[in-house]
């Protein structure tokens, strides 16, 4: 959403708050977790967030039928795990001019829950947009003193309305053109300028400053909310944390924990959620390393420090990069080449809007207890070695196609090293433009991939054969190139044995034994070269890219513009159980839920139609041909979840037997 024009800024000095009352929130999308059935389904999210130093989840909710059930589970899990939560009302679904009483009634339902965040005795509540809301009506229906901290916009809310606001949240956490798109020549609104705009507007009232690592979205005509653009975040996760330490606001909000559709998730891929097709660019793209990197910065923020250096307890290297160069041409197979619904101007064909604002580089942040040297070998580029001081330090390395290897050394000896599990490729992953980030960390930490319920829309609208499965899930450390910083050479010896514990490698080796020497030329730079300086004392409701695809097989896909909604709990028409094998005949190979049927069928229909079983009634077929991929029967068939009708029987029997058995629709082994 736009924040106003650049000339509306009147810069003033930003005065840091005292550290004692600082809180950290993370935006959590409830609209994508309809399949969760118990408070325990939220426990891992709560525990991870608490360990990171996050105080509360902002639970973004719409008007879905499952909202109350999920809020009950989230509040219970938060209480069980010593976390706090609060409701963030999403005004993409609520109405600013007619929903005030309903918002107040929702607050009333949860105001006395043990996990409800309160400021003193005041019940904390927030929003995504919502300018023009009658706050008096909200508070009169809440039955409590409400601390109202919405995502209002300074240019939309006048001084009289500001009197009903206790704090305000700024959503625009990325550089933009001031009109919710990537910067263009002559139009740049930085996040820091947004801070100033809000601070000037709020005066002495608390400001909730945004922190976000990335933004990339790539929805085509397969959904009703087609959108395809990026913001140039790049090194922002590092730069923004340093800005926060200088700014010192009372509150900060991380955008987001789990908005996979816009690629700014910091939570794990395995956090249970549904899929509207974002798995195409989320599969095998973990962001766990951003969690690791945030922890010392959060500790420093809460302590009132202006540098993170004293809060780094272990040597770490966090790195991220896109899976392909930005100029790769995927037009022949991309999912955004057809016309689509575009009422807000968010849809662009082909490469995402803003792609030309980013660089082909590998971003590296070192968190070191003592100074050392960092070496990066990016694919076919020459090795780059540079001095990294103690503390936090960032560097951009030219990105090359191939494997990505990283080393920390001191006194000529390697301290820790590893090769990323994901290569940079010059082939379009699953045929699409993928501008999401792969994030890794040294020492190596294995991650869990997307769960079986998070692939429902993977194949919808794909033009290539690509399997909806994690290929990097649970891979363990193996050999990494041995790098000699004195000679600038790196030698890789591949075998089935593990590397020594001293190198703590991150690569997984699948080839037979062989030895190769990587390019020996080394580029050495000092810490004063073109880089970010070391730290000093100074969803909206989102409505897996596979690295194993080596061939591109075109599918004759007919595009549909039907809307896919988050799952609900209803039943529809019946269909016979499917056979136990996937047919290679020219049956259906792409489909989705039929018009007028429950959105709860979406994932089931998309999965089963891709494999040739697309029962009329609950499902509709988009195209015919060979199955989108081969999927063997791996388990006994399932049956409808409790309370659902026979319309689910055939679909659950088919999908559960092939490893996709989403809770909320099916139950296994019955």
GUMARSE-15743 format. One record per residue (C-alpha): residue number from 1; chain; x, y, z. Coordinates in pm, whole numbers, plus 32768, in hexadecimal, padded with zeros to 4 digits. Example, Ala and Ser with C-alpha at 12.3 -4.5 7.8 and 13.67 -1.06 7.14 Angstrom:
     n   chain     xx     yy     zz
     1       A   84CE   7E3E   830C
     2       A   8557   7F96   82CA
***
This chain:
     n   chain     xx     yy     zz
     1       A   8000   8000   8000
     2       A   8081   8162   7FB9
     3       A   810D   8230   80D4
     4       A   8106   8383   802E
     5       A   81F1   8449   7F55
     6       A   835C   8486   7FA0
     7       A   8332   85FE   7FC4
     8       A   8241   85C9   80E6
     9       A   8362   856C   81CB
    10       A   83D6   8660   82D2
    11       A   8503   85BE   8372
    12       A   852E   85E2   84E8
    13       A   861E   854B   85E1
    14       A   85AB   83F0   864E
    15       A   85D3   83C5   87C5
    16       A   8611   825F   883B
    17       A   8529   81CD   8943
    18       A   859A   8142   8A8F
    19       A   85EC   7FD3   8A6E
    20       A   8513   7F5A   8B8F
    21       A   83C5   7F68   8AD5
    22       A   8433   7EEA   897F
    23       A   8371   7DCC   88E0
    24       A   83A1   7CFB   87A6
    25       A   8279   7C78   86DE
    26       A   8263   7B96   85AC
    27       A   8146   7B9D   84B2
    28       A   80A0   7A46   8499
    29       A   7FAA   79F1   8380
    30       A   7E84   792E   8412
    31       A   7DD8   7920   82BF
    32       A   7EC6   7813   823D
    33       A   7EB7   7722   8366
    34       A   7D4C   76AD   8354
    35       A   7DB8   7540   8369
    36       A   7E46   7556   84C9
    37       A   7D77   7486   85BC
    38       A   7E18   74B0   8712
    39       A   7ED8   75AB   87E2
    40       A   8007   74C8   87BA
    41       A   800B   7521   8646
    42       A   807A   767F   86B0
    43       A   8178   7611   87B6
    44       A   82AA   7606   86D5
    45       A   8265   7767   8654
    46       A   8238   77E8   87B6
    47       A   8372   7740   883B
    48       A   844D   77B4   871B
    49       A   83D0   7918   8733
    50       A   8401   7926   88AB
    51       A   8562   789D   888F
    52       A   85AF   79AC   8791
    53       A   853C   7ABE   887F
    54       A   83EB   7B09   87DD
    55       A   82EB   7B73   88E1
    56       A   81A4   7B4B   8823
    57       A   810B   7AD9   86DC
    58       A   8029   7BCF   8628
    59       A   7F19   7ADF   85B4
    60       A   7EA5   7B5F   8463
    61       A   7D3A   7AF5   8434
    62       A   7C2B   7B22   8331
    63       A   7ABD   7ABD   8337
    64       A   7AEE   794B   82E4
    65       A   7A12   7841   837F
    66       A   7B3B   77A7   8433
    67       A   7BC0   78EA   84CD
    68       A   7B2F   78B6   8628
    69       A   7B9F   774C   863E
    70       A   7D03   77A8   85DB
    71       A   7D10   78D0   86CA
    72       A   7CA3   77EA   87E4
    73       A   7DBF   76F8   8792
    74       A   7EC3   780B   876D
    75       A   7E64   78B3   88B5
    76       A   7E71   7764   8969
    77       A   7FC5   7708   88D9
    78       A   8050   785F   892F
    79       A   7FDD   7834   8A97
    80       A   8074   76D7   8AA5
    81       A   81C3   775B   8A29
    82       A   81E5   78A5   8AE2
    83       A   81A3   797C   89AD
    84       A   80B6   7A9E   8971
    85       A   7FD5   7ADB   8845
    86       A   7EE5   7BE5   87C9
    87       A   7DF2   7C06   86A9
    88       A   7E54   7CC9   8572
    89       A   7D17   7D07   84A8
    90       A   7D50   7CF1   8332
    91       A   7C7F   7DF9   8283
    92       A   7C9F   7D4B   8137
    93       A   7B80   7C83   81D3
    94       A   7AF0   7D60   82E3
    95       A   7A51   7EA9   8277
    96       A   7AC7   7FF3   830B
    97       A   796A   808A   82FC
    98       A   7890   7F67   836B
    99       A   7965   7E79   843C
   100       A   79B0   7F4E   856F
   101       A   78B8   7E99   8651
   102       A   792E   7D44   85D7
   103       A   7A9A   7DA0   861A
   104       A   7A41   7E08   877A
   105       A   7980   7CC5   87B4
   106       A   7AAD   7BF6   8742
   107       A   7B8A   7CB1   8839
   108       A   7A88   7C70   8949
   109       A   7A99   7AF6   890B
   110       A   7C0F   7AE5   8950
   111       A   7C52   7C08   8A3C
   112       A   7C61   7B2A   8B71
   113       A   7D2E   7A0C   8ADD
   114       A   7E75   79D2   8B99
   115       A   7F44   79FD   8A5A
   116       A   7EA5   7B49   89F4
   117       A   7FAD   7C58   89DA
   118       A   7F5F   7D83   8AB7
   119       A   800C   7ECE   8AEA
   120       A   7FD5   7EFA   8C5D
   121       A   7E68   7E94   8C77
   122       A   7E12   7EFE   8B14
   123       A   7DC0   7DF6   8A0E
   124       A   7EAD   7E13   88E2
   125       A   7E10   7DFB   8785
   126       A   7E8D   7E59   862C
   127       A   7E36   7E4B   84BB
   128       A   7EAA   7E33   8357
   129       A   7E2E   7F7E   82C4
   130       A   7CD2   7FE8   833F
   131       A   7CE4   8164   8322
   132       A   7B91   8200   836D
   133       A   7B25   80FE   846F
   134       A   7A3D   8181   8581
   135       A   7B22   813B   86A8
   136       A   7A20   81B5   87A3
   137       A   7931   80A3   8733
   138       A   7A4E   7FA4   8743
   139       A   7A9E   7FFF   88AA
   140       A   7933   800A   891E
   141       A   78FD   7EA8   889B
   142       A   7A45   7E23   8925
   143       A   79DA   7E3B   8A8E
   144       A   7B3B   7E9B   8AEF
   145       A   7C37   7FB2   8AD4
   146       A   7CD4   7F73   897E
   147       A   7E35   7FD5   891D
   148       A   7DEF   8010   87AB
   149       A   7F2A   7FF9   86D4
   150       A   7EB6   7FE4   8569
   151       A   7F69   7FEF   841B
   152       A   7ED9   8144   83C3
   153       A   7F7B   822C   82C6
   154       A   7FE0   838F   831D
   155       A   7F51   8421   81DC
   156       A   7E00   8372   8210
   157       A   7DC0   83B8   8380
   158       A   7D8E   851E   83F8
   159       A   7DE9   85AD   854B
   160       A   7C91   8575   85E2
   161       A   7C97   8401   858B
   162       A   7DFB   83E6   860B
   163       A   7D74   8438   8762
   164       A   7CD6   82DC   8773
   165       A   7E1E   8230   8719
   166       A   7F0A   81BF   882E
   167       A   8027   8153   8748
   168       A   804E   810E   85D4
   169       A   80EC   7FFD   8504
   170       A   81A0   8041   83BC
   171       A   8180   7F1D   82C9
   172       A   8268   7FA4   81BB
   173       A   83A5   7EEE   8219
   174       A   844E   7EFD   80C2
   175       A   84D8   800E   7FDF
   176       A   83C5   8077   7EEE
   177       A   8357   8182   7DFA
   178       A   8260   8203   7EFC
   179       A   8144   8157   7E40
   180       A   8174   7FEF   7EB3
   181       A   8260   7F86   7D9C
   182       A   83D8   7F71   7D6E
   183       A   849A   80BA   7D5D
   184       A   84BA   8161   7C0B
   185       A   85A5   8279   7B9B
   186       A   853F   83B0   7C5A
   187       A   8450   82F5   7D41
   188       A   84EB   8253   7E73
   189       A   8451   823F   7FCC
   190       A   8540   8197   80BD
   191       A   84CD   80DE   81F3
   192       A   8586   81DD   82C7
   193       A   84C0   82F6   8222
   194       A   8385   8236   8278
   195       A   83FA   822B   83E2
   196       A   841C   83A3   83E1
   197       A   82C7   83D6   8342
   198       A   821E   8306   8450
   199       A   82E8   8399   856E
   200       A   8292   84FC   8506
   201       A   8123   849E   84E8
   202       A   810F   83E6   8635
   203       A   81CC   84E4   8704
   204       A   8202   844D   885D
   205       A   812C   8318   881C
   206       A   81DD   81CA   87F0
   207       A   8249   815E   8696
   208       A   824A   7FF0   8625
   209       A   836F   7FDF   8534
   210       A   8372   7ED0   8427
   211       A   848F   7DDB   83EA
   212       A   8483   7CF2   82BE
   213       A   8588   7C2B   81FF
   214       A   84F5   7C0A   809F
   215       A   83CD   7C39   7FB7
   216       A   837E   7B6F   7E80
   217       A   822F   7AEF   7E02
   218       A   81DA   7A3D   7CBD
   219       A   806A   79E1   7CA1
   220       A   7FDC   79B0   7B45
   221       A   7E76   7986   7AC8
   222       A   7E48   784A   7B97
   223       A   7DCD   7928   7CB5
   224       A   7CE5   7A56   7CC0
   225       A   7DEA   7B32   7D6B
   226       A   7EF4   7B18   7C5B
   227       A   802C   7BE1   7CB5
   228       A   8191   7BD9   7C3C
   229       A   8291   7CCC   7CC7
   230       A   83B8   7CEC   7DB1
   231       A   844E   7DF2   7E94
   232       A   85CD   7E08   7E91
   233       A   860A   7D8C   7FF4
   234       A   8760   7CEA   7FB2
   235       A   8836   7D41   80E8
   236       A   8711   7DDB   81A0
   237       A   86FD   7CD3   82B1
   238       A   8856   7D49   8321
   239       A   8834   7EBA   82DC
   240       A   86DB   7ED8   8377
   241       A   8742   7E38   84C0
   242       A   885A   7F34   84DD
   243       A   8761   804C   8495
   244       A   867F   7FC5   85A7
   245       A   879A   7FCC   86A5
   246       A   87D6   8139   8651
   247       A   8666   8198   863C
   248       A   8607   80EB   8782
   249       A   848A   80DF   875A
   250       A   83B2   8059   8874
   251       A   8329   7F3F   879D
   252       A   8398   7E87   8663
   253       A   82D6   7D90   858D
   254       A   837A   7C8C   84B0
   255       A   82CD   7C62   835E
   256       A   828F   7B3F   8363
   257       A   82A3   79F1   8412
   258       A   81E9   7929   830A
   259       A   8179   79ED   81D8
   260       A   820A   78FE   80D8
   261       A   814C   799D   7FB9
   262       A   8215   7ADE   7FD2
   263       A   835C   7A2C   802F
   264       A   839C   7AF4   816C
   265       A   836F   79CD   8259
   266       A   8479   7995   8362
   267       A   83CA   7869   83FC
   268       A   8419   7705   838F
   269       A   838F   7669   8252
   270       A   8304   7550   8329
   271       A   8216   7634   83E8
   272       A   80C5   7598   8386
   273       A   800D   7664   827F
   274       A   7F3D   7644   8147
   275       A   7FA8   76A0   7FE9
   276       A   7F14   7781   7EE0
   277       A   8031   7743   7DEF
   278       A   814E   77F6   7EA1
   279       A   81F8   76A5   7ED4
   280       A   8279   76D2   7D70
   281       A   8376   77D2   7DF0
   282       A   8389   7767   7F5E
   283       A   83E6   75F7   7F41
   284       A   8553   75BB   7FA3
   285       A   857B   772C   7FFC
   286       A   85B0   7738   8178
   287       A   85D7   7883   822E
   288       A   8641   77EE   837C
   289       A   8791   78A0   836C
   290       A   86DE   79EE   838C
   291       A   8655   7971   84D9
   292       A   87B7   792A   8551
   293       A   8831   7A7C   84DF
   294       A   8717   7B39   858C
   295       A   8752   7AAB   86E7
   296       A   887D   7B80   8752
   297       A   87E0   7CB7   86B6
   298       A   869F   7C80   877C
   299       A   8769   7C55   88BB
   300       A   8826   7D97   8872
   301       A   86E1   7E52   8824
   302       A   8640   7DEA   896B
   303       A   8776   7E4F   8A2C
   304       A   8776   7FA9   898E
   305       A   88C6   7F6E   88E7
   306       A   8924   801E   87A5
   307       A   8A0A   7F07   872E
   308       A   89D7   7D91   8721
   309       A   8B43   7D37   8760
   310       A   8B26   7CE0   88D2
   311       A   8A00   7BF6   888D
   312       A   8AB0   7B0D   879A
   313       A   8AFD   79CC   8855
   314       A   8B76   78E7   873D
   315       A   8C1B   7907   85E9
   316       A   8B16   78F4   84D6
   317       A   8AFE   793E   8365
   318       A   89A4   7981   82D4
   319       A   8984   7995   815A
   320       A   886C   79B6   805E
   321       A   883B   79D1   7EE9
   322       A   8739   799D   7DD9
   323       A   8739   7849   7D28
   324       A   877A   78DD   7BCC
   325       A   8810   7A16   7B2D
   326       A   870E   7B2A   7B01
   327       A   8721   7B36   7983
   328       A   86D7   79C6   7949
   329       A   85BF   79A2   7849
   330       A   849E   78CA   78BE
   331       A   838D   7964   77E5
   332       A   834A   781F   772C
   333       A   82EB   7764   786A
   334       A   829B   7866   7976
   335       A   8145   786B   7A1D
   336       A   810B   79E4   79F7
   337       A   810B   7A08   787D
   338       A   7F90   7A04   784F
   339       A   7E93   7B15   7899
   340       A   7E14   7B1D   79FF
   341       A   7D36   7BD9   7AF0
   342       A   7DE5   7D26   7B34
   343       A   7D03   7E27   7BDD
   344       A   7E1F   7EBE   7CAD
   345       A   7F33   7EB9   7BA8
   346       A   7FF5   7DB1   7C6A
   347       A   8011   7CB8   7B4C
   348       A   812F   7CC1   7A52
   349       A   817B   7BBA   794D
   350       A   82C3   7AFB   7956
   351       A   83DE   7B7C   7A2D
   352       A   8351   7C21   7B66
   353       A   8334   7D99   7B6C
   354       A   846E   7E20   7C13
   355       A   8553   7D05   7BA3
   356       A   863F   7E04   7B0A
   357       A   8678   7EAA   7C5E
   358       A   8733   7D7F   7CF2
   359       A   8897   7D02   7CC5
   360       A   891F   7BAA   7C71
   361       A   89E0   7B83   7DB4
   362       A   8A01   7A9E   7EE1
   363       A   89BB   7B52   8028
   364       A   8A98   7AEB   814B
   365       A   8A80   7B59   82B6
   366       A   8B8E   7AEE   83A9
   367       A   8B49   7AE8   851F
   368       A   8CA1   7AB9   85BB
   369       A   8D21   7AC0   8720
   370       A   8E7C   7B1A   86A1
   371       A   8EF5   7B98   854F
   372       A   8F3B   7AA4   8437
   373       A   8F3F   7A75   82C1
   374       A   8E12   7A0B   81F4
   375       A   8E32   7960   80A2
   376       A   8D10   792D   7FB3
   377       A   8D20   785E   7E74
   378       A   8BE5   78A0   7DAC
   379       A   8BC1   77A9   7C90
   380       A   8C96   77FC   7B64
   381       A   8D14   7944   7BFB
   382       A   8E6F   796A   7C8F
   383       A   8E8E   7941   7E0A
   384       A   8E6A   7A81   7ED4
   385       A   8F1A   7AA4   8023
   386       A   8EEA   7BCE   810A
   387       A   8F35   7C38   826C
   388       A   8E0A   7C24   8356
   389       A   8E1F   7CE1   84A0
   390       A   8D98   7C69   85EB
   391       A   8C23   7CA5   8604
   392       A   8B29   7CB3   84E7
   393       A   8BA4   7CFF   8389
   394       A   8B00   7CE6   8231
   395       A   8B8E   7CAE   80D8
   396       A   8B08   7C85   7F76
   397       A   8BB8   7B83   7E9A
   398       A   8B85   7B65   7D1F
   399       A   8AA1   7A3A   7CE3
   400       A   8B14   7921   7BFF
   401       A   8A57   77F6   7B77
   402       A   8AAA   76B7   7C33
   403       A   8AF7   7653   7D99
   404       A   8B17   7757   7EAE
   405       A   8C31   7717   7FA8
   406       A   8C84   77E1   80E3
   407       A   8DAD   77E7   81D3
   408       A   8E11   7898   8312
   409       A   8F85   788C   835D
   410       A   9076   7919   845D
   411       A   91F0   7911   844B
   412       A   91EA   7852   8303
   413       A   9113   7736   838E
   414       A   8FA6   76F5   833D
   415       A   8EC6   7714   846C
   416       A   8D7C   76B7   83CB
   417       A   8D1A   7673   8264
   418       A   8BFF   75EB   8195
   419       A   8B59   75D7   8042
   420       A   89F1   7642   8020
   421       A   88F1   7535   7FDB
   422       A   8864   75FE   7EB8
   423       A   8926   7660   7D80
   424       A   88EF   7797   7CB0
   425       A   8863   7720   7B65
   426       A   8838   77AC   7A07
   427       A   8701   76D2   79D9
   428       A   85A7   7754   7A38
   429       A   853F   7695   7B75
   430       A   83FE   75DD   7B24
   431       A   83EB   76C0   79F5
   432       A   83A4   7801   7AB6
   433       A   844B   7944   7B1B
   434       A   84AA   7911   7C87
   435       A   8523   7A48   7D3C
   436       A   8504   79B4   7E98
   437       A   8641   7992   7F6A
   438       A   86F3   7856   7FD7
   439       A   8785   7892   8133
   440       A   889A   77BE   81CA
   441       A   896E   77CD   8302
   442       A   8ABE   7753   8381
   443       A   8AEF   7685   8452
   444       A   89F8   75AE   8394
   445       A   889B   7576   841D
   446       A   87B3   7482   8368
   447       A   8653   74FB   8327
   448       A   8501   745D   82F3
   449       A   8454   749B   81A8
   450       A   82E9   74E0   8157
   451       A   81F1   73EC   81EF
   452       A   810B   7315   811D
   453       A   7FED   740C   814A
   454       A   80B5   752E   80BA
   455       A   80C4   74BF   7F4C
   456       A   7F56   74D4   7EE9
   457       A   7F86   75DB   7DDA
   458       A   80E2   757B   7D68
   459       A   808F   74F4   7C10
   460       A   7F6C   75DC   7BC0
   461       A   7FC2   76A5   7A88
   462       A   8124   7612   7A73
   463       A   819C   75E6   790C
   464       A   82A9   74E6   795E
   465       A   82B5   7395   7A08
   466       A   8331   73D9   7B6A
   467       A   8302   7305   7CA1
   468       A   8264   73A8   7DD5
   469       A   8357   7314   7ECF
   470       A   8472   73A1   7FA1
   471       A   85C4   7338   7F18
   472       A   86A1   73D6   8023
   473       A   85D1   736E   8152
   474       A   86A8   72E0   8269
   475       A   87EC   72C9   81A1
   476       A   891B   72AC   8281
   477       A   8A7E   732A   8275
   478       A   8B70   7292   817E
   479       A   8CBD   72F2   80DD
   480       A   8D0A   7457   807D
   481       A   8E2A   74E2   7FAD
   482       A   8F6C   750B   8070
   483       A   8FD6   7674   8040
   484       A   913A   76EF   806E
   485       A   912D   7868   80B2
   486       A   92A4   7883   806D
   487       A   9290   77F8   7F0B
   488       A   9129   7852   7EB9
   489       A   90D8   76EC   7E4E
   490       A   8FB1   7614   7EAF
   491       A   8FAD   749D   7E72
   492       A   8E74   73C7   7E8B
   493       A   8E8A   7253   7ED4
   494       A   8D32   71B4   7EBD
   495       A   8CE9   7070   7F71
   496       A   8BDE   6FD1   8046
   497       A   8C96   7020   8189
   498       A   8C4E   7149   8265
   499       A   8D39   726B   8288
   500       A   8DFF   72A2   83C3
   501       A   8D53   7353   84E1
   502       A   8E4B   7471   84CF
   503       A   8DC3   74E7   8381
   504       A   8C54   74AD   83D5
   505       A   8BFD   74A2   8266
   506       A   8AA0   74E6   81E0
   507       A   8AA0   7435   8093
   508       A   89F3   72F3   8036
   509       A   8AB7   7222   7F3F
   510       A   8A06   7132   7E57
   511       A   8B0D   70F2   7D4B
   512       A   8C17   6FE4   7D45
   513       A   8D79   7026   7DB7
   514       A   8E28   712D   7CE5
   515       A   8F1A   7247   7D14
   516       A   8F06   739C   7C73
   517       A   8FB3   74E4   7CB1
   518       A   8EE7   7620   7CBF
   519       A   8F66   775F   7C20
   520       A   90A7   77C9   7CCF
   521       A   909F   793F   7C91
   522       A   9046   79F2   7DD2
   523       A   8FC1   7B51   7DF6
   524       A   9024   7BDF   7F47
   525       A   8F86   7D14   7FDC
   526       A   8FAB   7DC5   8125
   527       A   8E90   7E24   820E
   528       A   8E95   7F84   8181
   529       A   8E2E   7F1F   8021
   530       A   8CD1   7F4F   7F91
   531       A   8BFC   7EA4   8095
   532       A   8B0F   7EEC   81AF
   533       A   8BC0   7F73   82E1
   534       A   8BDF   7EA4   841C
   535       A   8AF3   7F03   8532
   536       A   8B75   8022   8600
   537       A   8B0D   80D9   873B
   538       A   8A3B   81B0   8691
   539       A   8003   7C29   81FF
   540       A   7F39   7C63   81A1
   541       A   7EAE   7B0D   81AA
   542       A   7F70   7A49   80AA
   543       A   7E66   79B5   7FF8
   544       A   836E   7608   7E98
   545       A   8458   763C   7D88
   546       A   84F8   74ED   7D3F
   547       A   866A   74D9   7CF2
   548       A   8642   737B   7C69
   549       A   85A2   73E1   7B21
   550       A   86A6   73B8   7A0E
   551       A   85BA   73A1   78E6
   552       A   849A   7480   7887
   553       A   836D   73C7   7802
   554       A   825B   74A9   777B
   555       A   80F9   7462   77E8
   556       A   7FCD   74D8   7720
   557       A   7F2F   759C   783A
   558       A   7DF5   766D   781B
   559       A   7DF9   778E   7910
   560       A   7CD4   77C5   79FC
   561       A   7C88   78FB   7AC6
   562       A   7BBE   784D   7BD3
   563       A   7BEF   78C3   7D37
   564       A   7C94   77E1   7E36
   565       A   7C2E   782B   7F9D
   566       A   7CCC   77B0   80E0
   567       A   7C36   7667   8157
   568       A   7AE7   765D   8206
   569       A   7A2A   7538   8297
   570       A   790C   74CC   81BA
   571       A   78B8   73A6   80DC
   572       A   7835   737D   7F7E
   573       A   77EC   727F   7E6F
   574       A   7867   711B   7E76
   575       A   796F   7073   7DA3
   576       A   79ED   6F0F   7D8C
   577       A   7B3A   6EB0   7E2A
   578       A   7C5A   6EBC   7D38
   579       A   7D2A   6D99   7CC3
   580       A   7E77   6D56   7D6B
   581       A   7F5D   6DB4   7C50
   582       A   7F9C   6EF4   7B94
   583       A   7F3C   6EC9   7A29
   584       A   8019   6F45   7910
   585       A   7EEF   6F63   7828
   586       A   7E84   70B1   779E
   587       A   7D90   7101   78B6
   588       A   7D7D   7240   7982
   589       A   7ECE   72CD   79EE
   590       A   7E6A   741C   7A83
   591       A   7D36   748E   7B40
   592       A   7CA3   752E   7C75
   593       A   7B64   7546   7D42
   594       A   7A25   7567   7C73
   595       A   7964   76AD   7C6E
   596       A   7872   76C6   7D91
   597       A   791A   75B4   7E5C
   598       A   79C5   75E0   7FAC
   599       A   7B23   766F   7FA5
   600       A   7B82   754F   808C
   601       A   7B96   7477   7F52
   602       A   7CA0   7555   7EB2
   603       A   7DDC   749B   7F16
   604       A   7D3E   7344   7EE4
   605       A   7CC4   7398   7D86
   606       A   7E07   743E   7D19
   607       A   7ED5   7314   7D8F
   608       A   7DF7   71FF   7D08
   609       A   7D9F   72A9   7BBD
   610       A   7F12   72CE   7B71
   611       A   7F31   7154   7B91
   612       A   7E0B   70FF   7AB1
   613       A   7CF3   70DB   7BB2
   614       A   7C0C   720A   7B9D
   615       A   7AAE   71A7   7C0E
   616       A   799B   728B   7B87
   617       A   78CD   732A   7C95
   618       A   79D5   739C   7D8D
   619       A   7AE2   73D2   7C84
   620       A   7B0B   745E   7B27
   621       A   7C1B   740E   7A2C
   622       A   7CEB   751A   7981
   623       A   7DAB   7445   7888
   624       A   7DEC   72E1   7819
   625       A   7F27   721F   77CC
   626       A   8022   7143   7882
   627       A   8027   716C   79FF
   628       A   80E6   72A0   7A76
   629       A   81D4   71B9   7B32
   630       A   81ED   704E   7B9C
   631       A   8172   700C   7CFE
   632       A   817E   6EAC   7D88
   633       A   8089   6E2A   7E8A
   634       A   8141   6E42   7FD6
   635       A   8032   6E06   80DB
   636       A   7ED6   6D89   8115
   637       A   7DC3   6E69   8099
   638       A   7D15   6F64   8178
   639       A   7BB0   6FCB   81BC
   640       A   7AFC   7113   8206
   641       A   7B55   71CF   8343
   642       A   7A4B   71BB   8455
   643       A   7915   727F   83FA
   644       A   7955   728B   8283
   645       A   787D   71DF   817F
   646       A   78B1   70D0   807D
   647       A   7921   71CF   7F7D
   648       A   7A7C   71B1   8018
   649       A   7A86   7035   8016
   650       A   7B1A   6FF2   7EBF
   651       A   7C09   7118   7ED1
   652       A   7C8B   70BC   802B
   653       A   7CB7   6F52   7FC2
   654       A   7D85   6FC0   7E97
   655       A   7E58   70D8   7F30
   656       A   7EA2   703A   8084
   657       A   7F20   6F04   7FD5
   658       A   8019   6FDE   7F1E
   659       A   80A2   7098   804B
   660       A   7FBC   71CB   8044
   661       A   7EBC   71B3   815F
   662       A   7E69   7316   81D4
   663       A   7DD5   7338   832F
   664       A   7C87   73E7   8326
   665       A   7C1E   7324   81F1
   666       A   7C98   71BD   821C
   667       A   7D10   70C5   831D
   668       A   7E05   6FAD   82C7
   669       A   7DFB   6E33   82E8
   670       A   7C87   6DF8   82E7
***
